[in-house]
Protein backbone atom coordinates (compact mmCIF):
# COMPACT_ATOMS: atom_id res chain seq x y z
CA UNK A 1 0.00 0.00 0.00
CA UNK A 2 1.02 3.66 -0.28
CA UNK A 3 0.97 6.18 2.56
CA UNK A 4 1.87 9.86 1.98
CA UNK A 5 3.38 8.89 -1.35
CA UNK A 6 5.73 6.23 0.05
CA UNK A 7 5.29 2.52 -0.38
CA UNK A 8 5.33 0.72 2.97
CA UNK A 9 4.86 -2.90 3.86
CA UNK A 10 1.24 -3.80 4.38
CA UNK A 11 1.99 -6.73 6.65
CA UNK A 12 4.64 -8.02 8.98
CA UNK A 13 5.98 -11.54 9.46
CA UNK A 14 3.44 -13.41 11.61
CA UNK A 15 6.03 -14.04 14.35
CA UNK A 16 6.57 -10.29 14.67
CA UNK A 17 2.85 -9.55 14.80
CA UNK A 18 2.43 -12.31 17.38
CA UNK A 19 5.16 -10.89 19.61
CA UNK A 20 3.80 -7.35 19.35
CA UNK A 21 0.36 -8.59 20.40
CA UNK A 22 1.65 -9.97 23.71
CA UNK A 23 1.17 -8.29 27.05
CA UNK A 24 4.83 -7.43 27.67
CA UNK A 25 5.77 -7.78 31.30
CA UNK A 26 9.04 -8.11 33.23
CA UNK A 27 11.39 -11.05 32.70
CA UNK A 28 12.55 -12.44 36.05
CA UNK A 29 13.81 -15.89 36.99
CA UNK A 30 13.54 -17.21 33.46
CA UNK A 31 9.88 -16.32 32.89
CA UNK A 32 7.46 -13.47 32.31
CA UNK A 33 6.38 -11.82 35.56
CA UNK A 34 3.60 -9.30 35.94
CA UNK A 35 4.71 -5.97 37.37
CA UNK A 36 3.54 -4.86 40.79
CA UNK A 37 2.91 -1.47 39.19
CA UNK A 38 -0.25 -0.82 37.19
CA UNK A 39 1.55 1.76 35.05
CA UNK A 40 2.47 1.01 31.43
CA UNK A 41 4.88 2.51 28.90
CA UNK A 42 3.57 2.93 25.36
CA UNK A 43 5.88 1.91 22.51
CA UNK A 44 5.46 3.90 19.29
CA UNK A 45 6.49 3.31 15.71
CA UNK A 46 8.67 6.35 14.93
CA UNK A 47 7.69 6.24 11.25
CA UNK A 48 4.00 6.80 12.01
CA UNK A 49 3.74 7.94 15.62
CA UNK A 50 1.30 5.08 16.22
CA UNK A 51 1.30 2.74 19.21
CA UNK A 52 2.62 -0.74 18.48
CA UNK A 53 2.90 -2.22 21.99
CA UNK A 54 3.17 -1.42 25.67
CA UNK A 55 5.41 -2.70 28.46
CA UNK A 56 5.41 -2.69 32.23
CA UNK A 57 6.58 0.47 33.97
CA UNK A 58 8.42 -1.18 36.88
CA UNK A 59 8.51 0.24 40.37
CA UNK A 60 11.04 -0.21 43.21
CA UNK A 61 9.40 -3.47 44.33
CA UNK A 62 9.81 -4.93 40.84
CA UNK A 63 13.47 -3.95 40.77
CA UNK A 64 13.99 -5.49 44.18
CA UNK A 65 12.42 -8.75 42.99
CA UNK A 66 14.68 -8.86 39.94
CA UNK A 67 17.83 -8.05 41.89
CA UNK A 68 17.03 -10.65 44.53
CA UNK A 69 16.44 -13.26 41.83
CA UNK A 70 19.82 -12.44 40.32
CA UNK A 71 21.50 -12.42 43.74
CA UNK A 72 20.03 -15.80 44.68
CA UNK A 73 21.15 -17.27 41.36
CA UNK A 74 24.63 -15.87 41.93
CA UNK A 75 24.85 -17.18 45.47
CA UNK A 76 23.68 -20.63 44.39
CA UNK A 77 26.63 -20.89 42.03
CA UNK A 78 24.42 -22.31 39.27
CA UNK A 79 26.16 -20.07 36.73
CA UNK A 80 29.42 -18.77 38.24
CA UNK A 81 30.67 -22.25 39.23
CA UNK A 82 29.62 -23.83 35.95
CA UNK A 83 32.65 -24.95 33.91
CA UNK A 84 33.77 -22.13 31.66
CA UNK A 85 33.46 -24.32 28.59
CA UNK A 86 29.80 -24.95 29.44
CA UNK A 87 29.12 -21.21 29.81
CA UNK A 88 30.80 -20.73 26.45
CA UNK A 89 28.66 -23.46 24.88
CA UNK A 90 25.43 -21.92 26.18
CA UNK A 91 26.36 -18.44 24.96
CA UNK A 92 27.28 -19.83 21.55
CA UNK A 93 23.89 -21.55 21.51
CA UNK A 94 22.33 -18.14 22.21
CA UNK A 95 24.07 -16.84 19.08
CA UNK A 96 22.55 -19.69 17.08
CA UNK A 97 19.08 -18.75 18.32
CA UNK A 98 19.64 -15.08 17.49
CA UNK A 99 20.67 -16.14 14.00
CA UNK A 100 17.56 -18.33 13.74
CA UNK A 101 15.30 -15.41 14.72
CA UNK A 102 17.35 -12.71 13.01
CA UNK A 103 14.47 -11.38 10.89
CA UNK A 104 12.13 -11.16 13.88
CA UNK A 105 14.70 -9.19 15.88
CA UNK A 106 15.45 -6.90 12.94
CA UNK A 107 11.79 -6.05 12.34
CA UNK A 108 11.24 -5.41 16.05
CA UNK A 109 14.28 -3.14 16.10
CA UNK A 110 13.08 -1.12 13.13
CA UNK A 111 9.52 -0.88 14.40
CA UNK A 112 10.45 0.39 17.87
CA UNK A 113 13.59 2.42 17.05
CA UNK A 114 12.90 3.67 13.52
CA UNK A 115 16.18 2.67 11.87
CA UNK A 116 16.46 1.21 8.39
CA UNK A 117 15.65 -2.48 8.11
CA UNK A 118 18.96 -2.79 6.22
CA UNK A 119 20.85 -1.46 9.26
CA UNK A 120 18.74 -3.56 11.63
CA UNK A 121 19.67 -6.70 9.71
CA UNK A 122 23.16 -5.96 8.44
CA UNK A 123 24.56 -4.07 11.42
CA UNK A 124 22.41 -4.56 14.50
CA UNK A 125 21.59 -8.28 14.31
CA UNK A 126 24.73 -9.26 12.41
CA UNK A 127 26.81 -7.27 14.88
CA UNK A 128 25.01 -8.91 17.77
CA UNK A 129 26.04 -12.30 16.42
CA UNK A 130 29.68 -11.22 16.13
CA UNK A 131 29.81 -9.80 19.62
CA UNK A 132 28.06 -12.75 21.26
CA UNK A 133 30.45 -15.20 19.62
CA UNK A 134 33.49 -13.11 20.47
CA UNK A 135 32.59 -12.68 24.12
CA UNK A 136 31.48 -16.31 24.48
CA UNK A 137 35.05 -17.27 23.62
CA UNK A 138 36.37 -15.04 26.38
CA UNK A 139 34.59 -17.21 28.96
CA UNK A 140 37.34 -19.82 28.53
CA UNK A 141 40.20 -17.29 28.40
CA UNK A 142 40.05 -16.00 31.98
CA UNK A 143 43.58 -16.19 33.37
CA UNK A 144 45.64 -15.12 36.36
CA UNK A 145 49.36 -14.71 37.01
CA UNK A 146 51.98 -16.32 39.23
CA UNK A 147 54.65 -14.31 41.06
CA UNK A 148 58.12 -14.97 42.39
CA UNK A 149 57.70 -13.13 45.70
CA UNK A 150 60.51 -12.31 48.15
CA UNK A 151 58.79 -12.24 51.53
CA UNK A 152 61.63 -12.37 54.12
CA UNK A 153 59.77 -13.63 57.18
CA UNK A 154 59.91 -15.97 58.94
CA UNK A 155 63.41 -17.14 58.19
CA UNK A 156 63.48 -20.10 55.83
CA UNK A 157 59.83 -19.81 54.74
CA UNK A 158 58.95 -20.10 51.06
CA UNK A 159 55.89 -18.70 49.30
CA UNK A 160 53.97 -19.14 46.08
CA UNK A 161 51.65 -16.31 45.01
CA UNK A 162 49.12 -16.14 42.21
CA UNK A 163 46.01 -14.25 41.17
CA UNK A 164 42.46 -15.33 40.38
CA UNK A 165 39.71 -13.39 38.63
CA UNK A 166 36.27 -13.90 40.14
CA UNK A 167 32.90 -12.43 39.02
CA UNK A 168 31.82 -9.29 40.88
CA UNK A 169 28.26 -10.56 41.47
CA UNK A 170 25.07 -8.89 40.28
CA UNK A 171 25.44 -6.45 37.37
CA UNK A 172 22.94 -3.81 36.27
CA UNK A 173 23.13 -3.07 32.54
CA UNK A 174 21.38 0.17 31.54
CA UNK A 175 20.82 0.26 27.79
CA UNK A 176 20.27 3.28 25.49
CA UNK A 177 17.72 3.57 22.71
CA UNK A 178 19.93 4.03 19.66
CA UNK A 179 21.11 0.39 19.30
CA UNK A 180 18.96 -1.43 21.87
CA UNK A 181 19.84 -4.98 20.85
CA UNK A 182 23.53 -4.54 20.07
CA UNK A 183 24.38 -2.35 23.06
CA UNK A 184 22.16 -4.58 25.18
CA UNK A 185 24.48 -7.44 24.26
CA UNK A 186 27.47 -5.28 25.20
CA UNK A 187 25.97 -4.89 28.68
CA UNK A 188 24.75 -8.44 29.26
CA UNK A 189 27.14 -10.81 27.49
CA UNK A 190 30.50 -9.88 29.07
CA UNK A 191 28.88 -10.03 32.50
CA UNK A 192 27.50 -13.49 31.72
CA UNK A 193 30.80 -14.70 30.27
CA UNK A 194 32.53 -13.56 33.47
CA UNK A 195 30.08 -15.56 35.60
CA UNK A 196 27.96 -12.67 36.85
CA UNK A 197 24.16 -12.47 36.98
CA UNK A 198 22.45 -9.56 35.22
CA UNK A 199 19.47 -7.25 35.33
CA UNK A 200 19.07 -5.38 32.03
CA UNK A 201 17.10 -2.12 32.00
CA UNK A 202 16.32 -1.04 28.42
CA UNK A 203 15.36 2.50 27.45
CA UNK A 204 11.69 3.38 27.86
CA UNK A 205 11.16 3.72 24.11
CA UNK A 206 12.97 0.56 22.91
CA UNK A 207 12.49 -2.42 25.24
CA UNK A 208 11.19 -5.10 22.89
CA UNK A 209 14.36 -6.67 21.48
CA UNK A 210 16.04 -7.12 24.87
CA UNK A 211 12.90 -8.82 26.19
CA UNK A 212 13.02 -11.14 23.19
CA UNK A 213 16.75 -11.78 23.75
CA UNK A 214 16.20 -12.74 27.40
CA UNK A 215 13.69 -15.40 26.39
CA UNK A 216 16.19 -16.73 23.83
CA UNK A 217 18.83 -16.89 26.58
CA UNK A 218 16.56 -19.12 28.65
CA UNK A 219 15.96 -21.30 25.61
CA UNK A 220 19.74 -21.51 25.10
CA UNK A 221 20.22 -22.85 28.63
CA UNK A 222 21.04 -19.79 30.73
CA UNK A 223 19.75 -20.76 34.21
CA UNK A 224 16.77 -19.01 35.76
CA UNK A 225 17.64 -15.77 37.53
CA UNK A 226 20.91 -15.25 35.66
CA UNK A 227 19.52 -12.90 32.96
CA UNK A 228 16.60 -10.69 34.00
CA UNK A 229 14.94 -7.69 32.32
CA UNK A 230 13.18 -4.83 34.05
CA UNK A 231 11.39 -2.30 31.84
CA UNK A 232 10.56 1.13 33.16
CA UNK A 233 11.54 4.75 33.51
CA UNK A 234 15.09 5.72 34.36
CA UNK A 235 13.89 7.96 37.17
CA UNK A 236 12.30 5.00 38.97
CA UNK A 237 13.53 1.62 37.70
CA UNK A 238 16.94 2.93 36.67
CA UNK A 239 17.60 4.76 39.93
CA UNK A 240 16.40 1.80 41.96
CA UNK A 241 18.83 -0.48 40.13
CA UNK A 242 21.77 1.88 40.54
CA UNK A 243 21.13 2.32 44.27
CA UNK A 244 20.24 -1.27 45.13
CA UNK A 245 22.69 -2.62 47.76
CA UNK A 246 22.92 -6.04 46.10
CA UNK A 247 24.04 -4.63 42.75
CA UNK A 248 27.82 -4.86 42.57
CA UNK A 249 28.40 -3.05 39.27
CA UNK A 250 26.52 -0.69 36.95
CA UNK A 251 27.30 -0.64 33.23
CA UNK A 252 25.70 2.35 31.54
CA UNK A 253 25.63 3.82 28.04
CA UNK A 254 23.86 7.13 27.58
CA UNK A 255 24.14 10.86 28.13
CA UNK A 256 26.92 12.49 30.11
CA UNK A 257 24.58 14.19 32.65
CA UNK A 258 22.92 10.87 33.51
CA UNK A 259 26.32 9.19 33.62
CA UNK A 260 27.55 11.75 36.15
CA UNK A 261 24.49 11.10 38.29
CA UNK A 262 25.16 7.35 38.20
CA UNK A 263 28.83 7.91 39.09
CA UNK A 264 27.87 9.99 42.12
CA UNK A 265 25.34 7.40 43.26
CA UNK A 266 27.80 4.51 42.87
CA UNK A 267 30.56 6.43 44.63
CA UNK A 268 28.49 6.62 47.83
CA UNK A 269 28.89 2.86 48.31
CA UNK A 270 32.09 2.41 46.21
CA UNK A 271 30.07 0.37 43.74
CA UNK A 272 31.84 -0.40 40.47
CA UNK A 273 30.66 1.39 37.35
CA UNK A 274 31.59 1.77 33.71
CA UNK A 275 30.20 4.62 31.63
CA UNK A 276 30.12 5.07 27.85
CA UNK A 277 28.83 8.61 27.47
CA UNK A 278 28.40 11.41 24.99
CA UNK A 279 30.57 12.56 22.14
CA UNK A 280 31.02 15.55 19.85
CA UNK A 281 33.25 13.76 17.45
CA UNK A 282 35.43 15.69 14.98
CA UNK A 283 36.85 14.78 11.59
CA UNK A 284 39.89 16.55 10.19
CA UNK A 285 40.20 16.63 6.40
CA UNK A 286 43.70 17.43 5.13
CA UNK A 287 44.49 18.96 1.71
CA UNK A 288 45.61 15.64 0.23
CA UNK A 289 42.46 13.69 1.20
CA UNK A 290 40.86 11.64 -1.54
CA UNK A 291 37.35 13.12 -1.89
CA UNK A 292 36.02 10.05 -3.65
CA UNK A 293 36.75 8.15 -0.45
CA UNK A 294 36.22 10.99 2.03
CA UNK A 295 32.75 12.21 1.03
CA UNK A 296 30.91 8.85 1.27
CA UNK A 297 32.97 8.02 4.36
CA UNK A 298 31.91 11.20 6.12
CA UNK A 299 28.29 10.82 5.05
CA UNK A 300 28.18 7.33 6.53
CA UNK A 301 29.95 8.50 9.67
CA UNK A 302 27.57 11.41 10.15
CA UNK A 303 24.17 10.07 9.11
CA UNK A 304 24.29 6.38 10.04
CA UNK A 305 21.15 5.71 12.10
CA UNK A 306 20.19 9.36 11.56
CA UNK A 307 23.27 10.48 13.50
CA UNK A 308 22.01 8.68 16.59
CA UNK A 309 25.40 7.05 17.17
CA UNK A 310 27.65 7.93 20.09
CA UNK A 311 30.74 7.87 17.86
CA UNK A 312 29.10 9.61 14.88
CA UNK A 313 31.03 12.38 13.17
CA UNK A 314 29.32 15.68 13.97
CA UNK A 315 32.06 18.27 13.30
CA UNK A 316 34.28 18.48 10.19
CA UNK A 317 37.33 20.74 10.01
CA UNK A 318 38.89 21.25 6.59
CA UNK A 319 41.77 23.37 5.34
CA UNK A 320 41.14 25.99 2.59
CA UNK A 321 42.41 23.85 -0.28
CA UNK A 322 39.48 21.43 -0.03
CA UNK A 323 36.82 23.59 1.62
CA UNK A 324 34.85 24.48 -1.53
CA UNK A 325 34.90 21.06 -3.19
CA UNK A 326 34.10 19.29 0.07
CA UNK A 327 31.28 21.67 1.03
CA UNK A 328 29.78 21.36 -2.45
CA UNK A 329 29.97 17.55 -2.43
CA UNK A 330 28.48 17.28 1.06
CA UNK A 331 25.68 19.73 0.20
CA UNK A 332 24.79 17.70 -2.89
CA UNK A 333 24.81 14.49 -0.87
CA UNK A 334 22.66 15.90 1.96
CA UNK A 335 20.02 17.38 -0.34
CA UNK A 336 19.76 14.21 -2.45
CA UNK A 337 19.23 11.77 0.42
CA UNK A 338 15.89 9.95 0.35
CA UNK A 339 13.84 10.13 3.54
CA UNK A 340 11.35 7.49 4.61
CA UNK A 341 10.29 4.79 7.02
CA UNK A 342 12.73 2.19 8.22
CA UNK A 343 10.74 -0.47 6.37
CA UNK A 344 11.09 1.46 3.11
CA UNK A 345 14.11 -0.21 1.49
CA UNK A 346 14.93 2.90 -0.57
CA UNK A 347 15.10 5.35 2.33
CA UNK A 348 18.53 6.64 3.37
CA UNK A 349 17.29 8.77 6.28
CA UNK A 350 14.67 7.42 8.66
CA UNK A 351 12.75 8.91 11.58
CA UNK A 352 14.34 9.64 14.92
CA UNK A 353 13.48 7.42 17.85
CA UNK A 354 10.85 9.59 19.57
CA UNK A 355 8.85 12.78 19.43
CA UNK A 356 10.98 14.34 22.18
CA UNK A 357 14.19 13.59 20.26
CA UNK A 358 12.67 15.03 17.09
CA UNK A 359 11.77 18.23 18.95
CA UNK A 360 15.22 18.49 20.54
CA UNK A 361 17.10 18.10 17.26
CA UNK A 362 14.72 20.41 15.39
CA UNK A 363 15.37 23.15 17.95
CA UNK A 364 19.10 23.04 17.16
CA UNK A 365 18.40 23.27 13.43
CA UNK A 366 15.99 26.19 13.91
CA UNK A 367 18.68 28.06 15.84
CA UNK A 368 21.49 27.35 13.37
CA UNK A 369 20.83 30.24 10.89
CA UNK A 370 21.62 32.68 13.71
CA UNK A 371 24.94 30.95 14.45
CA UNK A 372 26.37 30.03 11.04
CA UNK A 373 27.10 31.35 7.55
CA UNK A 374 24.80 28.92 5.79
CA UNK A 375 22.40 26.07 6.57
CA UNK A 376 21.58 23.42 3.99
CA UNK A 377 18.59 21.15 4.60
CA UNK A 378 17.59 17.95 2.89
CA UNK A 379 14.19 16.44 2.20
CA UNK A 380 11.22 16.26 4.56
CA UNK A 381 9.86 12.97 5.85
CA UNK A 382 6.86 11.38 4.10
CA UNK A 383 4.55 11.20 7.12
CA UNK A 384 3.92 14.35 9.19
CA UNK A 385 3.00 12.18 12.17
CA UNK A 386 6.37 10.42 12.07
CA UNK A 387 9.43 11.64 13.95
CA UNK A 388 11.37 12.82 10.90
CA UNK A 389 14.07 15.50 10.82
CA UNK A 390 15.59 16.85 7.63
CA UNK A 391 19.27 15.94 7.21
CA UNK A 392 21.13 19.19 7.72
CA UNK A 393 24.59 20.59 6.92
CA UNK A 394 25.66 23.73 8.80
CA UNK A 395 28.49 25.72 7.17
CA UNK A 396 31.01 27.68 9.23
CA UNK A 397 29.15 27.98 12.54
CA UNK A 398 30.57 30.22 15.25
CA UNK A 399 33.00 28.40 17.57
CA UNK A 400 30.58 28.89 20.47
CA UNK A 401 27.46 27.89 18.54
CA UNK A 402 25.29 25.25 20.17
CA UNK A 403 25.59 23.05 17.09
CA UNK A 404 29.37 22.98 17.71
CA UNK A 405 29.41 22.56 21.48
CA UNK A 406 26.40 20.31 22.21
CA UNK A 407 25.85 16.66 21.39
CA UNK A 408 22.80 16.88 19.11
CA UNK A 409 22.39 13.16 18.36
CA UNK A 410 20.55 13.63 15.10
CA UNK A 411 21.16 14.05 11.34
CA UNK A 412 23.05 17.33 11.75
CA UNK A 413 26.62 17.94 10.57
CA UNK A 414 28.82 21.03 10.79
CA UNK A 415 31.60 21.96 8.35
CA UNK A 416 34.19 24.55 9.35
CA UNK A 417 37.07 25.98 7.33
CA UNK A 418 40.33 26.26 9.29
CA UNK A 419 43.60 27.97 8.42
CA UNK A 420 45.78 24.91 8.84
CA UNK A 421 46.17 21.54 10.53
CA UNK A 422 47.22 23.09 13.84
CA UNK A 423 43.96 25.04 14.06
CA UNK A 424 42.02 21.91 13.15
CA UNK A 425 43.65 19.97 16.00
CA UNK A 426 43.03 22.81 18.44
CA UNK A 427 39.35 23.09 17.55
CA UNK A 428 38.88 19.33 17.48
CA UNK A 429 40.18 19.12 21.05
CA UNK A 430 38.20 22.15 22.23
CA UNK A 431 35.38 20.07 23.69
CA UNK A 432 34.53 18.50 27.03
CA UNK A 433 34.02 15.25 25.12
CA UNK A 434 36.65 12.87 23.81
CA UNK A 435 34.98 9.75 22.49
CA UNK A 436 36.05 9.41 18.85
CA UNK A 437 37.56 11.28 15.91
CA UNK A 438 38.96 10.74 12.43
CA UNK A 439 41.70 12.04 10.14
CA UNK A 440 41.37 11.95 6.36
CA UNK A 441 44.65 12.01 4.46
CA UNK A 442 46.82 10.12 1.98
CA UNK A 443 49.99 11.21 3.77
CA UNK A 444 51.58 8.42 5.81
CA UNK A 445 53.34 10.79 8.20
CA UNK A 446 50.09 12.63 8.98
CA UNK A 447 48.20 9.34 9.35
CA UNK A 448 50.72 8.13 11.92
CA UNK A 449 51.30 11.37 13.85
CA UNK A 450 48.00 13.30 14.00
CA UNK A 451 45.92 10.64 15.84
CA UNK A 452 48.36 10.97 18.76
CA UNK A 453 47.49 14.68 19.04
CA UNK A 454 43.72 14.19 19.20
CA UNK A 455 42.08 13.79 22.61
CA UNK A 456 39.79 10.86 21.90
CA UNK A 457 39.53 7.22 22.86
CA UNK A 458 39.29 6.04 19.24
CA UNK A 459 40.78 7.77 16.21
CA UNK A 460 40.22 6.42 12.71
CA UNK A 461 42.21 7.31 9.60
CA UNK A 462 40.28 7.42 6.30
CA UNK A 463 37.33 5.86 8.08
CA UNK A 464 35.01 6.71 10.95
CA UNK A 465 32.51 4.89 13.18
CA UNK A 466 33.66 1.37 12.23
CA UNK A 467 34.11 -0.84 15.31
CA UNK A 468 35.01 -4.46 16.03
CA UNK A 469 34.72 -6.75 19.08
CA UNK A 470 38.51 -7.13 19.22
CA UNK A 471 39.20 -3.35 19.30
CA UNK A 472 38.82 -1.68 22.73
CA UNK A 473 36.38 1.23 22.80
CA UNK A 474 36.06 3.98 25.41
CA UNK A 475 36.28 7.72 25.87
CA UNK A 476 38.50 10.49 27.18
CA UNK A 477 37.33 13.40 29.34
CA UNK A 478 33.53 13.51 29.81
CA UNK A 479 32.90 10.76 27.28
CA UNK A 480 33.13 7.99 29.82
CA UNK A 481 34.96 5.78 32.28
CA UNK A 482 36.30 2.36 31.32
CA UNK A 483 36.52 0.43 28.06
CA UNK A 484 34.44 -2.17 26.30
CA UNK A 485 35.54 -4.89 23.85
CA UNK A 486 38.92 -6.50 23.41
CA UNK A 487 40.65 -9.41 25.11
CA UNK A 488 40.52 -7.72 28.55
CA UNK A 489 36.79 -6.91 28.42
CA UNK A 490 35.77 -9.32 31.16
CA UNK A 491 38.19 -7.87 33.72
CA UNK A 492 35.85 -4.97 34.46
CA UNK A 493 33.22 -7.54 35.53
CA UNK A 494 35.60 -9.41 37.81
CA UNK A 495 37.51 -9.01 41.07
CA UNK A 496 41.21 -9.78 41.10
CA UNK A 497 42.17 -11.86 44.13
CA UNK A 498 45.76 -12.50 45.24
CA UNK A 499 46.50 -15.82 46.92
CA UNK A 500 49.72 -16.37 48.81
CA UNK A 501 50.69 -19.84 50.08
CA UNK A 502 53.49 -20.45 52.55
CA UNK A 503 55.07 -23.88 52.48
Secondary structure as the mmCIF struct_conf table of DSSP 4:
data_model
#
loop_
_struct_conf.conf_type_id
_struct_conf.id
_struct_conf.beg_label_comp_id
_struct_conf.beg_label_asym_id
_struct_conf.beg_label_seq_id
_struct_conf.end_label_comp_id
_struct_conf.end_label_asym_id
_struct_conf.end_label_seq_id
STRN STRN1 UNK A 2 UNK A 3
TURN_TY1_P TURN_TY1_P1 UNK A 4 UNK A 5
STRN STRN2 UNK A 6 UNK A 7
BEND BEND1 UNK A 10 UNK A 10
HELX_RH_AL_P HELX_RH_AL_P1 UNK A 14 UNK A 20
TURN_TY1_P TURN_TY1_P2 UNK A 21 UNK A 21
BEND BEND2 UNK A 22 UNK A 22
STRN STRN3 UNK A 24 UNK A 24
STRN STRN4 UNK A 26 UNK A 28
TURN_TY1_P TURN_TY1_P3 UNK A 29 UNK A 30
STRN STRN5 UNK A 31 UNK A 33
BEND BEND3 UNK A 36 UNK A 37
STRN STRN6 UNK A 40 UNK A 45
TURN_TY1_P TURN_TY1_P4 UNK A 46 UNK A 49
STRN STRN7 UNK A 50 UNK A 56
HELX_RH_AL_P HELX_RH_AL_P2 UNK A 60 UNK A 76
TURN_TY1_P TURN_TY1_P5 UNK A 77 UNK A 81
BEND BEND4 UNK A 82 UNK A 82
HELX_RH_AL_P HELX_RH_AL_P3 UNK A 84 UNK A 100
TURN_TY1_P TURN_TY1_P6 UNK A 101 UNK A 101
HELX_RH_AL_P HELX_RH_AL_P4 UNK A 102 UNK A 113
HELX_RH_AL_P HELX_RH_AL_P5 UNK A 117 UNK A 119
HELX_RH_PI_P HELX_RH_PI_P1 UNK A 120 UNK A 125
HELX_RH_AL_P HELX_RH_AL_P6 UNK A 126 UNK A 138
TURN_TY1_P TURN_TY1_P7 UNK A 139 UNK A 140
STRN STRN8 UNK A 146 UNK A 147
BEND BEND5 UNK A 154 UNK A 154
TURN_TY1_P TURN_TY1_P8 UNK A 155 UNK A 156
STRN STRN9 UNK A 159 UNK A 167
BEND BEND6 UNK A 169 UNK A 169
STRN STRN10 UNK A 170 UNK A 174
BEND BEND7 UNK A 177 UNK A 179
HELX_RH_AL_P HELX_RH_AL_P7 UNK A 180 UNK A 194
TURN_TY1_P TURN_TY1_P9 UNK A 195 UNK A 195
STRN STRN11 UNK A 197 UNK A 201
TURN_TY1_P TURN_TY1_P10 UNK A 204 UNK A 205
HELX_RH_AL_P HELX_RH_AL_P8 UNK A 208 UNK A 220
TURN_TY1_P TURN_TY1_P11 UNK A 221 UNK A 221
HELX_LH_PP_P HELX_LH_PP_P1 UNK A 222 UNK A 223
TURN_TY1_P TURN_TY1_P12 UNK A 224 UNK A 225
BEND BEND8 UNK A 226 UNK A 226
STRN STRN12 UNK A 227 UNK A 229
BEND BEND9 UNK A 232 UNK A 232
HELX_RH_PI_P HELX_RH_PI_P2 UNK A 234 UNK A 238
HELX_RH_AL_P HELX_RH_AL_P9 UNK A 239 UNK A 243
TURN_TY1_P TURN_TY1_P13 UNK A 245 UNK A 246
STRN STRN13 UNK A 247 UNK A 253
BEND BEND10 UNK A 254 UNK A 254
HELX_RH_AL_P HELX_RH_AL_P10 UNK A 256 UNK A 268
TURN_TY1_P TURN_TY1_P14 UNK A 269 UNK A 270
STRN STRN14 UNK A 272 UNK A 276
STRN STRN15 UNK A 281 UNK A 285
TURN_TY1_P TURN_TY1_P15 UNK A 287 UNK A 288
HELX_RH_AL_P HELX_RH_AL_P11 UNK A 291 UNK A 303
HELX_RH_3T_P HELX_RH_3T_P1 UNK A 304 UNK A 307
TURN_TY1_P TURN_TY1_P16 UNK A 310 UNK A 311
STRN STRN16 UNK A 313 UNK A 319
HELX_RH_AL_P HELX_RH_AL_P12 UNK A 320 UNK A 336
STRN STRN17 UNK A 339 UNK A 339
TURN_TY1_P TURN_TY1_P17 UNK A 342 UNK A 343
TURN_TY1_P TURN_TY1_P18 UNK A 345 UNK A 346
BEND BEND11 UNK A 348 UNK A 348
STRN STRN18 UNK A 349 UNK A 349
BEND BEND12 UNK A 353 UNK A 353
HELX_RH_AL_P HELX_RH_AL_P13 UNK A 355 UNK A 368
TURN_TY1_P TURN_TY1_P19 UNK A 369 UNK A 371
STRN STRN19 UNK A 372 UNK A 377
HELX_LH_PP_P HELX_LH_PP_P2 UNK A 379 UNK A 381
BEND BEND13 UNK A 382 UNK A 382
TURN_TY1_P TURN_TY1_P20 UNK A 384 UNK A 385
BEND BEND14 UNK A 386 UNK A 386
STRN STRN20 UNK A 392 UNK A 397
TURN_TY1_P TURN_TY1_P21 UNK A 399 UNK A 400
HELX_RH_AL_P HELX_RH_AL_P14 UNK A 402 UNK A 405
BEND BEND15 UNK A 406 UNK A 406
BEND BEND16 UNK A 410 UNK A 411
STRN STRN21 UNK A 412 UNK A 418
BEND BEND17 UNK A 419 UNK A 420
HELX_RH_AL_P HELX_RH_AL_P15 UNK A 421 UNK A 429
BEND BEND18 UNK A 431 UNK A 432
STRN STRN22 UNK A 433 UNK A 434
BEND BEND19 UNK A 435 UNK A 435
STRN STRN23 UNK A 436 UNK A 440
BEND BEND20 UNK A 442 UNK A 442
HELX_RH_AL_P HELX_RH_AL_P16 UNK A 444 UNK A 453
BEND BEND21 UNK A 454 UNK A 454
BEND BEND22 UNK A 456 UNK A 457
STRN STRN24 UNK A 458 UNK A 461
BEND BEND23 UNK A 462 UNK A 462
BEND BEND24 UNK A 465 UNK A 465
TURN_TY1_P TURN_TY1_P22 UNK A 469 UNK A 470
BEND BEND25 UNK A 471 UNK A 471
STRN STRN25 UNK A 473 UNK A 473
STRN STRN26 UNK A 476 UNK A 477
TURN_TY1_P TURN_TY1_P23 UNK A 478 UNK A 479
STRN STRN27 UNK A 480 UNK A 481
BEND BEND26 UNK A 482 UNK A 482
STRN STRN28 UNK A 484 UNK A 484
BEND BEND27 UNK A 485 UNK A 486
TURN_TY1_P TURN_TY1_P24 UNK A 487 UNK A 488
HELX_RH_3T_P HELX_RH_3T_P2 UNK A 489 UNK A 493
STRN STRN29 UNK A 494 UNK A 502
#
